[in-house]
Structure formats: structure tokens, C-alpha cells
Amino acid sequence: MTKEEIGQAIIEIIEDIVPDEDCSAVDPSAQLREQLDLDSMDFLDIVMELRKKYGVEVPEADYPNLATLNSCVEYLEPKLADK
């Protein structure tokens, strides 16, 4: 997957989890949880969707790597390179 595809996949997962949030103007370098009012359960749902849809395991120690859209893409790019 390309960086753009990974970013779009993350946005789609977030839209499924919190359909009331407007993801069209997400600042890729700002904290997702603050921009979209995500709580800890929403965040865990995102992690679980990544595992279910793409087979990506994200250890709890790596959760800070998923703070922004940019950091998500950077973290997931090597894991999704062959997807």
C-alpha cells in the first residue's frame, strides 16, 4: 500500500468507528484523539480494525506511534508494504 492508501484506510476506519465526526479536514500532523474527540475505546477499536482488515498487530507499547495521521502512516507503511 502507498502512503496515500494507508492514510485513506485509517480515515475510513475512523469514519466507521465514529460516523458523527467529520474526517474531511483532518490535520495529518495533529493529534487524532483531540481533533476527532476519540476516546480510549474508539482508539482500541481502530487498533482492532487494523488487525481485522489488514492483519497488523499493534502492541500496546506502540500506541503512541498512532497519535497523528502522519505517524500512523509512517508506523504502518512497512507493515503494509506487501498488502
N, C-alpha and C positions, 0 to 999 in steps of 0.2 A: 504494500500500500504506500502511496505517496504521502507526504506531509499534509497536503490538502485533503486527501481522502481520510486520513486519520482524524484531522480536525473536524471534518464534517461528521464522521462517525460518532465522535464524542458529543457534538451538538445534538445529533439525532437521539442518542441515548438520554441526554439530559431532557430533551423535549418530551420523550416518552415518560420519564420519571416525574417531571414537574411541568405538565402541559399548560399550566396557567402562566408560566414565565415566558417572557419574550427573549428568545435567544438570538434574534436577528442583529442586535447591536452589542454582542459580547466583545469586550476588550480583551484580546488574546493575552495581554500581559498583566491583567488584573486578576485578583483572587476570584475564582468562580463562586465560592461559597458566599462571598459578600455581594457580588454582582447579582446573583440569581436567588439569594435568600435560601440557599440549600442548607438543610440541617444534616446532622451526622448520619441519620438513617438514609437520606437521599444520597449522600456520598457513598455509603456502603452499597446502595442499590446500583450506583454507577459501576463500582468495582465488580459487583456480581454480574452485571450485564456484560462487562468486558470479558469476563471468564466464560460466560454462556455463549456469547456471539462469536468471540474470536479465540477462545482457548488461552487467554492471557491471565496468568496468575500474578496478582499484585500483593506481595507480602505487606503486612501492616507497617513494617519499618519503612516501606517505600511510599506510603500515602502522601507525605509532603511533596513528592515529585509530581503529584496530580493537582497541585494547588491552582495553577492557571492553565488556560488552554494551550499556551505555548509550551509549558513544562510537561503537560500531558503528551503532546505530540513528540517532544524530544525523548521522553521516557519510553513511549510506546513504539516509536519508529523501529528500533532494532528488533523488538519483539514481534512486530507485524510485517517485517520485511518480506517474508515469504507468503503472506496471506493475499 
